[in-house]
Amino acid sequence: MEISGASTSQSMEVISAQLAQGQQKQDGKAVQELVAAAEVPQAAPASRPGLGGNINIKV
């Protein structure tokens, strides 16, 4: 009887690991989609590249 109990326990662990792996794959795909959606195209160069270059900040 213990043998079948151990077998059932191992089967549950395998199923749990498979479910966790599936969840990780789904999470990874979701993260990739979010990163792709959040990518901002590069801004065009400023018409005056020196603008803001002479700002002095005193602390």
C-alpha distance matrix in Angstrom:
0.0 3.8 5.3 5.5 6.4 8.8 10.0 10.8 12.5 14.4 15.4 16.8 18.6 20.2 21.3 22.7 24.6 26.0 27.1 28.7 30.5 31.8 33.1 34.8 36.5 37.8 39.0 40.8 42.5 43.6 45.0 46.9 48.4 49.5 51.1 52.9 54.2 55.4 57.4 61.0 63.7 66.0 69.0 72.4 74.5 76.6 80.2 81.3 79.0 80.8 80.1 78.5 79.1 81.5 79.6 79.9 77.4 78.4 75.9
3.8 0.0 3.8 5.5 4.9 6.1 8.4 9.7 10.4 12.2 14.0 15.2 16.4 18.3 19.8 20.8 22.4 24.3 25.6 26.7 28.5 30.2 31.3 32.7 34.7 36.1 37.1 38.7 40.7 41.8 43.0 44.9 46.6 47.6 49.0 50.9 52.3 53.4 55.3 58.9 61.6 63.8 66.8 70.2 72.1 74.3 77.9 78.9 76.5 78.2 77.5 75.8 76.3 78.7 76.8 77.0 74.4 75.4 72.9
5.3 3.8 0.0 3.8 5.4 5.2 6.1 8.6 9.9 10.6 12.2 14.2 15.3 16.5 18.3 19.8 21.1 22.6 24.3 25.7 27.0 28.7 30.2 31.5 33.1 34.8 36.0 37.4 39.3 40.7 41.9 43.5 45.3 46.6 47.8 49.6 51.2 52.3 54.0 57.7 60.3 62.5 65.6 68.9 70.9 73.2 76.7 77.8 75.4 77.2 76.7 75.2 75.6 78.1 76.4 76.7 74.3 75.4 73.0
5.5 5.5 3.8 0.0 3.8 5.4 4.9 6.0 8.5 9.7 10.2 12.1 14.1 15.1 16.2 18.0 19.7 20.8 22.3 24.0 25.5 26.7 28.3 30.0 31.5 32.8 34.3 35.9 37.5 38.8 40.3 42.0 43.5 44.8 46.3 47.9 49.3 50.7 52.5 56.2 58.8 61.2 64.2 67.6 69.7 72.0 75.5 76.7 74.4 76.3 75.7 74.2 74.8 77.4 75.6 76.1 73.7 74.9 72.6
6.4 4.9 5.4 3.8 0.0 3.8 5.4 5.1 6.2 8.6 9.8 10.6 12.4 14.3 15.3 16.4 18.4 20.0 21.0 22.4 24.3 25.7 26.9 28.5 30.4 31.6 32.7 34.5 36.4 37.4 38.7 40.7 42.2 43.2 44.8 46.6 47.9 49.1 51.1 54.7 57.4 59.7 62.7 66.1 68.2 70.3 73.9 75.0 72.7 74.5 73.8 72.1 72.8 75.2 73.3 73.7 71.2 72.3 69.8
8.8 6.1 5.2 5.4 3.8 0.0 3.8 5.4 5.0 6.1 8.5 9.8 10.5 12.4 14.2 15.2 16.5 18.4 19.9 20.9 22.5 24.4 25.6 26.8 28.7 30.4 31.3 32.8 34.9 36.1 37.2 39.0 40.8 41.8 43.1 45.0 46.5 47.6 49.4 53.0 55.6 57.8 60.9 64.3 66.2 68.4 72.0 73.0 70.6 72.4 71.8 70.2 70.6 73.1 71.3 71.7 69.2 70.3 67.9
10.0 8.4 6.1 4.9 5.4 3.8 0.0 3.8 5.4 5.1 6.1 8.6 9.8 10.5 12.3 14.1 15.3 16.5 18.3 19.9 21.0 22.6 24.3 25.7 27.1 28.8 30.2 31.5 33.3 34.8 36.1 37.6 39.3 40.7 42.0 43.6 45.2 46.5 48.2 51.9 54.4 56.7 59.8 63.1 65.2 67.5 71.0 72.2 69.9 71.8 71.3 69.9 70.4 73.0 71.3 71.8 69.5 70.8 68.6
10.8 9.7 8.6 6.0 5.1 5.4 3.8 0.0 3.8 5.4 5.0 6.2 8.6 9.8 10.5 12.1 14.2 15.3 16.4 18.2 19.9 21.0 22.4 24.2 25.8 27.0 28.4 30.1 31.8 32.9 34.5 36.2 37.7 38.9 40.5 42.2 43.5 44.8 46.7 50.4 53.0 55.4 58.4 61.8 64.0 66.2 69.7 71.0 68.8 70.7 70.0 68.6 69.2 71.9 70.1 70.6 68.2 69.6 67.3
12.5 10.4 9.9 8.5 6.2 5.0 5.4 3.8 0.0 3.8 5.4 5.1 6.3 8.8 9.9 10.5 12.4 14.3 15.3 16.4 18.4 20.0 21.0 22.5 24.5 25.8 26.7 28.5 30.5 31.5 32.7 34.7 36.3 37.3 38.7 40.7 42.0 43.0 45.0 48.6 51.3 53.6 56.6 60.0 62.0 64.2 67.7 68.8 66.5 68.3 67.6 66.1 66.7 69.2 67.3 67.8 65.3 66.5 64.1
14.4 12.2 10.6 9.7 8.6 6.1 5.1 5.4 3.8 0.0 3.8 5.4 5.0 6.3 8.7 9.7 10.5 12.4 14.2 15.2 16.5 18.4 19.9 21.0 22.7 24.5 25.6 26.8 28.9 30.3 31.4 33.0 34.9 36.1 37.3 39.1 40.7 41.8 43.5 47.2 49.7 51.9 55.0 58.4 60.3 62.6 66.2 67.3 64.9 66.8 66.3 64.8 65.3 67.9 66.2 66.8 64.4 65.8 63.5
15.4 14.0 12.2 10.2 9.8 8.5 6.1 5.0 5.4 3.8 0.0 3.8 5.4 5.1 6.2 8.5 9.8 10.6 12.3 14.2 15.3 16.6 18.4 19.9 21.3 22.8 24.3 25.7 27.3 28.8 30.3 31.8 33.3 34.8 36.2 37.7 39.2 40.7 42.4 46.1 48.6 51.0 54.1 57.4 59.6 61.9 65.4 66.7 64.5 66.5 65.9 64.6 65.3 68.0 66.3 67.1 64.8 66.3 64.2
16.8 15.2 14.2 12.1 10.6 9.8 8.6 6.2 5.1 5.4 3.8 0.0 3.8 5.4 5.1 6.0 8.5 9.8 10.4 12.1 14.1 15.2 16.3 18.2 20.0 21.1 22.3 24.1 25.9 26.9 28.3 30.2 31.7 32.8 34.4 36.2 37.4 38.7 40.7 44.3 47.0 49.4 52.4 55.8 58.0 60.1 63.7 64.9 62.7 64.7 63.9 62.5 63.3 65.9 64.1 64.8 62.4 63.9 61.7
18.6 16.4 15.3 14.1 12.4 10.5 9.8 8.6 6.3 5.0 5.4 3.8 0.0 3.8 5.5 5.0 6.1 8.6 9.8 10.4 12.2 14.2 15.2 16.3 18.4 20.0 20.8 22.3 24.4 25.6 26.6 28.5 30.3 31.3 32.6 34.5 36.0 37.0 38.9 42.5 45.2 47.4 50.4 53.8 55.8 58.0 61.6 62.7 60.4 62.3 61.6 60.2 60.7 63.4 61.6 62.2 59.9 61.3 59.1
20.2 18.3 16.5 15.1 14.3 12.4 10.5 9.8 8.8 6.3 5.1 5.4 3.8 0.0 3.8 5.4 5.1 6.2 8.6 9.8 10.5 12.3 14.2 15.3 16.6 18.5 19.9 21.0 22.8 24.5 25.7 27.1 28.9 30.3 31.6 33.1 34.8 36.1 37.7 41.4 43.8 46.2 49.3 52.6 54.7 57.1 60.6 61.9 59.6 61.6 61.1 59.9 60.4 63.2 61.6 62.4 60.2 61.8 59.8
21.3 19.8 18.3 16.2 15.3 14.2 12.3 10.5 9.9 8.7 6.2 5.1 5.5 3.8 0.0 3.8 5.4 5.1 6.2 8.6 9.8 10.6 12.3 14.2 15.4 16.6 18.3 19.9 21.4 22.7 24.4 25.9 27.3 28.7 30.4 31.8 33.2 34.7 36.5 40.2 42.7 45.3 48.3 51.6 53.9 56.2 59.7 61.1 59.0 61.1 60.4 59.2 60.0 62.8 61.1 62.0 59.9 61.6 59.6
22.7 20.8 19.8 18.0 16.4 15.2 14.1 12.1 10.5 9.7 8.5 6.0 5.0 5.4 3.8 0.0 3.8 5.4 5.1 6.1 8.6 9.9 10.5 12.3 14.3 15.4 16.4 18.2 20.1 21.0 22.4 24.4 25.9 26.9 28.5 30.3 31.5 32.7 34.7 38.3 41.1 43.5 46.4 49.8 52.0 54.2 57.7 58.9 56.8 58.8 58.0 56.6 57.4 60.1 58.3 59.1 56.8 58.4 56.3
24.6 22.4 21.1 19.7 18.4 16.5 15.3 14.2 12.4 10.5 9.8 8.5 6.1 5.1 5.4 3.8 0.0 3.8 5.4 5.0 6.1 8.6 9.8 10.5 12.4 14.3 15.2 16.3 18.5 19.9 20.9 22.5 24.5 25.6 26.8 28.6 30.2 31.3 33.0 36.7 39.2 41.5 44.6 47.9 50.0 52.2 55.8 57.0 54.7 56.7 56.1 54.8 55.4 58.2 56.6 57.4 55.2 56.9 54.9
26.0 24.3 22.6 20.8 20.0 18.4 16.5 15.3 14.3 12.4 10.6 9.8 8.6 6.2 5.1 5.4 3.8 0.0 3.8 5.4 5.1 6.2 8.6 9.9 10.7 12.5 14.2 15.3 16.8 18.5 20.0 21.3 22.9 24.5 25.9 27.2 28.9 30.4 32.0 35.7 38.1 40.5 43.7 46.9 49.2 51.6 55.0 56.5 54.3 56.5 56.0 54.9 55.6 58.5 57.0 58.0 56.1 57.9 56.1
27.1 25.6 24.3 22.3 21.0 19.9 18.3 16.4 15.3 14.2 12.3 10.4 9.8 8.6 6.2 5.1 5.4 3.8 0.0 3.8 5.4 5.1 6.2 8.6 9.9 10.6 12.3 14.2 15.5 16.6 18.4 20.1 21.3 22.6 24.4 25.9 27.1 28.6 30.6 34.2 36.8 39.4 42.4 45.7 48.1 50.3 53.8 55.2 53.2 55.4 54.6 53.5 54.4 57.2 55.6 56.6 54.5 56.4 54.6
28.7 26.7 25.7 24.0 22.4 20.9 19.9 18.2 16.4 15.2 14.2 12.1 10.4 9.8 8.6 6.1 5.0 5.4 3.8 0.0 3.8 5.4 5.0 6.2 8.7 9.9 10.4 12.2 14.3 15.2 16.3 18.3 20.0 20.9 22.4 24.3 25.6 26.7 28.6 32.3 35.0 37.4 40.3 43.7 45.9 48.0 51.5 52.8 50.7 52.7 52.0 50.7 51.5 54.2 52.6 53.5 51.3 53.1 51.2
30.5 28.5 27.0 25.5 24.3 22.5 21.0 19.9 18.4 16.5 15.3 14.1 12.2 10.5 9.8 8.6 6.1 5.1 5.4 3.8 0.0 3.8 5.4 5.1 6.3 8.7 9.8 10.5 12.5 14.3 15.3 16.6 18.6 20.0 21.1 22.6 24.4 25.7 27.2 30.9 33.3 35.7 38.8 42.1 44.3 46.7 50.1 51.5 49.3 51.5 51.0 49.9 50.5 53.5 52.0 53.1 51.2 53.1 51.4
31.8 30.2 28.7 26.7 25.7 24.4 22.6 21.0 20.0 18.4 16.6 15.2 14.2 12.3 10.6 9.9 8.6 6.2 5.1 5.4 3.8 0.0 3.8 5.4 5.2 6.3 8.7 9.9 10.8 12.5 14.4 15.5 16.8 18.6 20.2 21.3 22.8 24.5 26.2 29.9 32.3 34.9 38.0 41.2 43.7 46.1 49.4 51.0 49.1 51.4 50.7 49.8 50.7 53.7 52.2 53.5 51.7 53.8 52.3
33.1 31.3 30.2 28.3 26.9 25.6 24.3 22.4 21.0 19.9 18.4 16.3 15.2 14.2 12.3 10.5 9.8 8.6 6.2 5.0 5.4 3.8 0.0 3.8 5.4 5.1 6.1 8.5 9.9 10.5 12.3 14.3 15.4 16.5 18.3 20.0 21.1 22.5 24.5 28.1 30.8 33.5 36.3 39.7 42.1 44.3 47.7 49.2 47.2 49.4 48.6 47.5 48.5 51.4 49.7 50.9 49.0 51.0 49.4
34.8 32.7 31.5 30.0 28.5 26.8 25.7 24.2 22.5 21.0 19.9 18.2 16.3 15.3 14.2 12.3 10.5 9.9 8.6 6.2 5.1 5.4 3.8 0.0 3.8 5.4 5.0 6.0 8.6 9.8 10.4 12.2 14.2 15.2 16.3 18.2 19.8 20.9 22.6 26.2 28.9 31.2 34.2 37.6 39.8 42.0 45.5 46.9 44.7 46.9 46.2 45.1 45.9 48.8 47.3 48.4 46.5 48.5 47.0
36.5 34.7 33.1 31.5 30.4 28.7 27.1 25.8 24.5 22.7 21.3 20.0 18.4 16.6 15.4 14.3 12.4 10.7 9.9 8.7 6.3 5.2 5.4 3.8 0.0 3.8 5.4 5.0 6.2 8.6 9.9 10.6 12.4 14.3 15.4 16.5 18.4 20.0 21.4 25.1 27.4 29.9 33.1 36.3 38.7 41.1 44.5 46.1 44.0 46.4 45.9 45.1 45.9 49.0 47.7 49.1 47.4 49.7 48.4
37.8 36.1 34.8 32.8 31.6 30.4 28.8 27.0 25.8 24.5 22.8 21.1 20.0 18.5 16.6 15.4 14.3 12.5 10.6 9.9 8.7 6.3 5.1 5.4 3.8 0.0 3.8 5.4 5.2 6.2 8.7 10.0 10.7 12.4 14.4 15.4 16.6 18.4 20.3 23.9 26.4 29.3 32.2 35.4 38.0 40.3 43.6 45.3 43.5 46.0 45.1 44.3 45.5 48.5 47.0 48.6 46.9 49.2 47.9
39.0 37.1 36.0 34.3 32.7 31.3 30.2 28.4 26.7 25.6 24.3 22.3 20.8 19.9 18.3 16.4 15.2 14.2 12.3 10.4 9.8 8.7 6.1 5.0 5.4 3.8 0.0 3.8 5.5 5.1 6.2 8.6 9.9 10.5 12.3 14.2 15.3 16.4 18.5 22.1 24.9 27.5 30.3 33.7 36.1 38.2 41.6 43.1 41.2 43.4 42.5 41.5 42.6 45.5 43.9 45.3 43.5 45.7 44.3
40.8 38.7 37.4 35.9 34.5 32.8 31.5 30.1 28.5 26.8 25.7 24.1 22.3 21.0 19.9 18.2 16.3 15.3 14.2 12.2 10.5 9.9 8.5 6.0 5.0 5.4 3.8 0.0 3.8 5.4 5.1 6.2 8.7 9.9 10.6 12.3 14.2 15.3 16.7 20.4 22.9 25.3 28.4 31.7 34.0 36.3 39.7 41.2 39.2 41.5 40.9 40.1 40.9 44.0 42.6 44.1 42.5 44.8 43.6
42.5 40.7 39.3 37.5 36.4 34.9 33.3 31.8 30.5 28.9 27.3 25.9 24.4 22.8 21.4 20.1 18.5 16.8 15.5 14.3 12.5 10.8 9.9 8.6 6.2 5.2 5.5 3.8 0.0 3.8 5.4 5.1 6.2 8.7 9.9 10.5 12.3 14.2 15.6 19.3 21.5 24.3 27.4 30.6 33.1 35.6 38.8 40.6 38.8 41.4 40.7 40.2 41.2 44.4 43.2 45.0 43.6 46.1 45.1
43.6 41.8 40.7 38.8 37.4 36.1 34.8 32.9 31.5 30.3 28.8 26.9 25.6 24.5 22.7 21.0 19.9 18.5 16.6 15.2 14.3 12.5 10.5 9.8 8.6 6.2 5.1 5.4 3.8 0.0 3.8 5.4 5.1 6.2 8.7 9.9 10.5 12.3 14.5 17.9 20.7 23.6 26.3 29.6 32.3 34.4 37.7 39.4 37.8 40.3 39.2 38.6 39.9 42.9 41.5 43.2 41.6 44.1 43.1
45.0 43.0 41.9 40.3 38.7 37.2 36.1 34.5 32.7 31.4 30.3 28.3 26.6 25.7 24.4 22.4 20.9 20.0 18.4 16.3 15.3 14.4 12.3 10.4 9.9 8.7 6.2 5.1 5.4 3.8 0.0 3.8 5.4 5.1 6.1 8.5 9.8 10.5 12.4 16.0 18.8 21.4 24.1 27.6 29.9 32.0 35.4 36.9 35.1 37.4 36.5 35.7 36.8 39.8 38.4 40.0 38.4 40.9 39.9
46.9 44.9 43.5 42.0 40.7 39.0 37.6 36.2 34.7 33.0 31.8 30.2 28.5 27.1 25.9 24.4 22.5 21.3 20.1 18.3 16.6 15.5 14.3 12.2 10.6 10.0 8.6 6.2 5.1 5.4 3.8 0.0 3.8 5.5 5.1 6.1 8.5 9.9 10.8 14.5 16.8 19.4 22.5 25.7 28.2 30.6 33.9 35.6 33.8 36.3 35.7 35.2 36.2 39.5 38.4 40.2 39.0 41.7 40.9
48.4 46.6 45.3 43.5 42.2 40.8 39.3 37.7 36.3 34.9 33.3 31.7 30.3 28.9 27.3 25.9 24.5 22.9 21.3 20.0 18.6 16.8 15.4 14.2 12.4 10.7 9.9 8.7 6.2 5.1 5.4 3.8 0.0 3.8 5.5 5.1 6.1 8.5 10.1 13.6 15.9 19.1 21.8 25.0 27.8 30.1 33.3 35.2 33.7 36.4 35.6 35.3 36.6 39.8 38.7 40.7 39.5 42.3 41.7
49.5 47.6 46.6 44.8 43.2 41.8 40.7 38.9 37.3 36.1 34.8 32.8 31.3 30.3 28.7 26.9 25.6 24.5 22.6 20.9 20.0 18.6 16.5 15.2 14.3 12.4 10.5 9.9 8.7 6.2 5.1 5.5 3.8 0.0 3.8 5.4 5.1 6.1 8.7 12.0 15.0 17.9 20.3 23.8 26.4 28.4 31.6 33.4 31.9 34.3 33.2 32.6 34.1 37.2 35.8 37.7 36.4 39.1 38.4
51.1 49.0 47.8 46.3 44.8 43.1 42.0 40.5 38.7 37.3 36.2 34.4 32.6 31.6 30.4 28.5 26.8 25.9 24.4 22.4 21.1 20.2 18.3 16.3 15.4 14.4 12.3 10.6 9.9 8.7 6.1 5.1 5.5 3.8 0.0 3.8 5.4 5.1 6.3 9.9 12.7 15.2 18.0 21.4 23.8 26.0 29.4 31.0 29.2 31.7 30.9 30.3 31.5 34.7 33.5 35.5 34.3 37.1 36.6
52.9 50.9 49.6 47.9 46.6 45.0 43.6 42.2 40.7 39.1 37.7 36.2 34.5 33.1 31.8 30.3 28.6 27.2 25.9 24.3 22.6 21.3 20.0 18.2 16.5 15.4 14.2 12.3 10.5 9.9 8.5 6.1 5.1 5.4 3.8 0.0 3.8 5.5 5.5 9.0 11.0 14.0 17.0 20.1 22.8 25.3 28.4 30.4 28.9 31.7 31.0 30.9 32.2 35.5 34.7 36.9 36.1 39.1 38.9
54.2 52.3 51.2 49.3 47.9 46.5 45.2 43.5 42.0 40.7 39.2 37.4 36.0 34.8 33.2 31.5 30.2 28.9 27.1 25.6 24.4 22.8 21.1 19.8 18.4 16.6 15.3 14.2 12.3 10.5 9.8 8.5 6.1 5.1 5.4 3.8 0.0 3.8 5.6 8.3 10.8 14.2 16.5 19.7 22.7 24.7 27.7 29.9 28.7 31.5 30.3 30.3 31.9 35.1 34.1 36.4 35.5 38.5 38.3
55.4 53.4 52.3 50.7 49.1 47.6 46.5 44.8 43.0 41.8 40.7 38.7 37.0 36.1 34.7 32.7 31.3 30.4 28.6 26.7 25.7 24.5 22.5 20.9 20.0 18.4 16.4 15.3 14.2 12.3 10.5 9.9 8.5 6.1 5.1 5.5 3.8 0.0 3.8 6.1 9.6 12.4 14.4 17.9 20.6 22.4 25.6 27.4 26.1 28.6 27.4 27.0 28.6 31.8 30.5 32.8 31.8 34.8 34.5
57.4 55.3 54.0 52.5 51.1 49.4 48.2 46.7 45.0 43.5 42.4 40.7 38.9 37.7 36.5 34.7 33.0 32.0 30.6 28.6 27.2 26.2 24.5 22.6 21.4 20.3 18.5 16.7 15.6 14.5 12.4 10.8 10.1 8.7 6.3 5.5 5.6 3.8 0.0 3.8 6.5 9.2 11.9 15.2 17.8 20.0 23.3 25.1 23.6 26.4 25.6 25.5 26.8 30.2 29.4 31.8 31.2 34.4 34.4
61.0 58.9 57.7 56.2 54.7 53.0 51.9 50.4 48.6 47.2 46.1 44.3 42.5 41.4 40.2 38.3 36.7 35.7 34.2 32.3 30.9 29.9 28.1 26.2 25.1 23.9 22.1 20.4 19.3 17.9 16.0 14.5 13.6 12.0 9.9 9.0 8.3 6.1 3.8 0.0 3.8 6.4 8.4 11.8 14.6 16.6 19.7 21.7 20.5 23.3 22.3 22.6 24.1 27.5 26.8 29.5 29.1 32.4 32.8
63.7 61.6 60.3 58.8 57.4 55.6 54.4 53.0 51.3 49.7 48.6 47.0 45.2 43.8 42.7 41.1 39.2 38.1 36.8 35.0 33.3 32.3 30.8 28.9 27.4 26.4 24.9 22.9 21.5 20.7 18.8 16.8 15.9 15.0 12.7 11.0 10.8 9.6 6.5 3.8 0.0 3.8 6.3 9.1 12.1 14.7 17.6 19.9 18.7 22.0 21.4 22.2 23.5 27.1 26.9 29.9 30.0 33.5 34.2
66.0 63.8 62.5 61.2 59.7 57.8 56.7 55.4 53.6 51.9 51.0 49.4 47.4 46.2 45.3 43.5 41.5 40.5 39.4 37.4 35.7 34.9 33.5 31.2 29.9 29.3 27.5 25.3 24.3 23.6 21.4 19.4 19.1 17.9 15.2 14.0 14.2 12.4 9.2 6.4 3.8 0.0 3.8 6.5 8.8 11.6 14.7 16.8 15.3 18.5 18.3 19.2 20.3 23.9 24.0 27.0 27.5 31.0 32.1
69.0 66.8 65.6 64.2 62.7 60.9 59.8 58.4 56.6 55.0 54.1 52.4 50.4 49.3 48.3 46.4 44.6 43.7 42.4 40.3 38.8 38.0 36.3 34.2 33.1 32.2 30.3 28.4 27.4 26.3 24.1 22.5 21.8 20.3 18.0 17.0 16.5 14.4 11.9 8.4 6.3 3.8 0.0 3.8 6.3 8.4 11.4 13.6 12.7 15.9 15.3 16.5 17.9 21.5 21.6 24.9 25.5 29.2 30.5
72.4 70.2 68.9 67.6 66.1 64.3 63.1 61.8 60.0 58.4 57.4 55.8 53.8 52.6 51.6 49.8 47.9 46.9 45.7 43.7 42.1 41.2 39.7 37.6 36.3 35.4 33.7 31.7 30.6 29.6 27.6 25.7 25.0 23.8 21.4 20.1 19.7 17.9 15.2 11.8 9.1 6.5 3.8 0.0 3.8 6.4 8.6 11.4 10.9 14.6 14.3 16.3 17.6 21.1 21.9 25.4 26.5 30.3 32.0
74.5 72.1 70.9 69.7 68.2 66.2 65.2 64.0 62.0 60.3 59.6 58.0 55.8 54.7 53.9 52.0 50.0 49.2 48.1 45.9 44.3 43.7 42.1 39.8 38.7 38.0 36.1 34.0 33.1 32.3 29.9 28.2 27.8 26.4 23.8 22.8 22.7 20.6 17.8 14.6 12.1 8.8 6.3 3.8 0.0 3.8 6.4 8.4 7.4 11.1 11.4 13.7 14.5 18.1 19.3 22.8 24.3 28.1 30.0
76.6 74.3 73.2 72.0 70.3 68.4 67.5 66.2 64.2 62.6 61.9 60.1 58.0 57.1 56.2 54.2 52.2 51.6 50.3 48.0 46.7 46.1 44.3 42.0 41.1 40.3 38.2 36.3 35.6 34.4 32.0 30.6 30.1 28.4 26.0 25.3 24.7 22.4 20.0 16.6 14.7 11.6 8.4 6.4 3.8 0.0 3.8 5.2 5.3 8.6 8.2 10.9 12.2 15.5 16.6 20.3 22.0 25.8 28.0
80.2 77.9 76.7 75.5 73.9 72.0 71.0 69.7 67.7 66.2 65.4 63.7 61.6 60.6 59.7 57.7 55.8 55.0 53.8 51.5 50.1 49.4 47.7 45.5 44.5 43.6 41.6 39.7 38.8 37.7 35.4 33.9 33.3 31.6 29.4 28.4 27.7 25.6 23.3 19.7 17.6 14.7 11.4 8.6 6.4 3.8 0.0 3.8 6.1 9.0 8.8 12.2 13.5 16.3 17.9 21.6 23.8 27.5 30.1
81.3 78.9 77.8 76.7 75.0 73.0 72.2 71.0 68.8 67.3 66.7 64.9 62.7 61.9 61.1 58.9 57.0 56.5 55.2 52.8 51.5 51.0 49.2 46.9 46.1 45.3 43.1 41.2 40.6 39.4 36.9 35.6 35.2 33.4 31.0 30.4 29.9 27.4 25.1 21.7 19.9 16.8 13.6 11.4 8.4 5.2 3.8 0.0 3.8 5.5 5.6 9.3 10.3 12.8 14.7 18.4 20.9 24.5 27.2
79.0 76.5 75.4 74.4 72.7 70.6 69.9 68.8 66.5 64.9 64.5 62.7 60.4 59.6 59.0 56.8 54.7 54.3 53.2 50.7 49.3 49.1 47.2 44.7 44.0 43.5 41.2 39.2 38.8 37.8 35.1 33.8 33.7 31.9 29.2 28.9 28.7 26.1 23.6 20.5 18.7 15.3 12.7 10.9 7.4 5.3 6.1 3.8 0.0 3.8 5.5 8.4 8.3 11.5 13.6 17.1 19.4 23.1 25.6
80.8 78.2 77.2 76.3 74.5 72.4 71.8 70.7 68.3 66.8 66.5 64.7 62.3 61.6 61.1 58.8 56.7 56.5 55.4 52.7 51.5 51.4 49.4 46.9 46.4 46.0 43.4 41.5 41.4 40.3 37.4 36.3 36.4 34.3 31.7 31.7 31.5 28.6 26.4 23.3 22.0 18.5 15.9 14.6 11.1 8.6 9.0 5.5 3.8 0.0 3.8 6.2 5.3 8.0 10.6 14.0 16.7 20.2 23.1
80.1 77.5 76.7 75.7 73.8 71.8 71.3 70.0 67.6 66.3 65.9 63.9 61.6 61.1 60.4 58.0 56.1 56.0 54.6 52.0 51.0 50.7 48.6 46.2 45.9 45.1 42.5 40.9 40.7 39.2 36.5 35.7 35.6 33.2 30.9 31.0 30.3 27.4 25.6 22.3 21.4 18.3 15.3 14.3 11.4 8.2 8.8 5.6 5.5 3.8 0.0 3.8 5.5 7.7 9.1 12.9 15.3 18.9 21.7
78.5 75.8 75.2 74.2 72.1 70.2 69.9 68.6 66.1 64.8 64.6 62.5 60.2 59.9 59.2 56.6 54.8 54.9 53.5 50.7 49.9 49.8 47.5 45.1 45.1 44.3 41.5 40.1 40.2 38.6 35.7 35.2 35.3 32.6 30.3 30.9 30.3 27.0 25.5 22.6 22.2 19.2 16.5 16.3 13.7 10.9 12.2 9.3 8.4 6.2 3.8 0.0 3.8 5.6 5.8 9.5 11.6 15.3 18.0
79.1 76.3 75.6 74.8 72.8 70.6 70.4 69.2 66.7 65.3 65.3 63.3 60.7 60.4 60.0 57.4 55.4 55.6 54.4 51.5 50.5 50.7 48.5 45.9 45.9 45.5 42.6 40.9 41.2 39.9 36.8 36.2 36.6 34.1 31.5 32.2 31.9 28.6 26.8 24.1 23.5 20.3 17.9 17.6 14.5 12.2 13.5 10.3 8.3 5.3 5.5 3.8 0.0 3.8 5.8 8.9 11.5 15.0 17.8
81.5 78.7 78.1 77.4 75.2 73.1 73.0 71.9 69.2 67.9 68.0 65.9 63.4 63.2 62.8 60.1 58.2 58.5 57.2 54.2 53.5 53.7 51.4 48.8 49.0 48.5 45.5 44.0 44.4 42.9 39.8 39.5 39.8 37.2 34.7 35.5 35.1 31.8 30.2 27.5 27.1 23.9 21.5 21.1 18.1 15.5 16.3 12.8 11.5 8.0 7.7 5.6 3.8 0.0 3.8 6.3 9.7 12.7 16.0
79.6 76.8 76.4 75.6 73.3 71.3 71.3 70.1 67.3 66.2 66.3 64.1 61.6 61.6 61.1 58.3 56.6 57.0 55.6 52.6 52.0 52.2 49.7 47.3 47.7 47.0 43.9 42.6 43.2 41.5 38.4 38.4 38.7 35.8 33.5 34.7 34.1 30.5 29.4 26.8 26.9 24.0 21.6 21.9 19.3 16.6 17.9 14.7 13.6 10.6 9.1 5.8 5.8 3.8 0.0 3.8 6.5 9.8 13.0
79.9 77.0 76.7 76.1 73.7 71.7 71.8 70.6 67.8 66.8 67.1 64.8 62.2 62.4 62.0 59.1 57.4 58.0 56.6 53.5 53.1 53.5 50.9 48.4 49.1 48.6 45.3 44.1 45.0 43.2 40.0 40.2 40.7 37.7 35.5 36.9 36.4 32.8 31.8 29.5 29.9 27.0 24.9 25.4 22.8 20.3 21.6 18.4 17.1 14.0 12.9 9.5 8.9 6.3 3.8 0.0 3.8 6.4 9.8
77.4 74.4 74.3 73.7 71.2 69.2 69.5 68.2 65.3 64.4 64.8 62.4 59.9 60.2 59.9 56.8 55.2 56.1 54.5 51.3 51.2 51.7 49.0 46.5 47.4 46.9 43.5 42.5 43.6 41.6 38.4 39.0 39.5 36.4 34.3 36.1 35.5 31.8 31.2 29.1 30.0 27.5 25.5 26.5 24.3 22.0 23.8 20.9 19.4 16.7 15.3 11.6 11.5 9.7 6.5 3.8 0.0 3.8 6.5
78.4 75.4 75.4 74.9 72.3 70.3 70.8 69.6 66.5 65.8 66.3 63.9 61.3 61.8 61.6 58.4 56.9 57.9 56.4 53.1 53.1 53.8 51.0 48.5 49.7 49.2 45.7 44.8 46.1 44.1 40.9 41.7 42.3 39.1 37.1 39.1 38.5 34.8 34.4 32.4 33.5 31.0 29.2 30.3 28.1 25.8 27.5 24.5 23.1 20.2 18.9 15.3 15.0 12.7 9.8 6.4 3.8 0.0 3.8
75.9 72.9 73.0 72.6 69.8 67.9 68.6 67.3 64.1 63.5 64.2 61.7 59.1 59.8 59.6 56.3 54.9 56.1 54.6 51.2 51.4 52.3 49.4 47.0 48.4 47.9 44.3 43.6 45.1 43.1 39.9 40.9 41.7 38.4 36.6 38.9 38.3 34.5 34.4 32.8 34.2 32.1 30.5 32.0 30.0 28.0 30.1 27.2 25.6 23.1 21.7 18.0 17.8 16.0 13.0 9.8 6.5 3.8 0.0
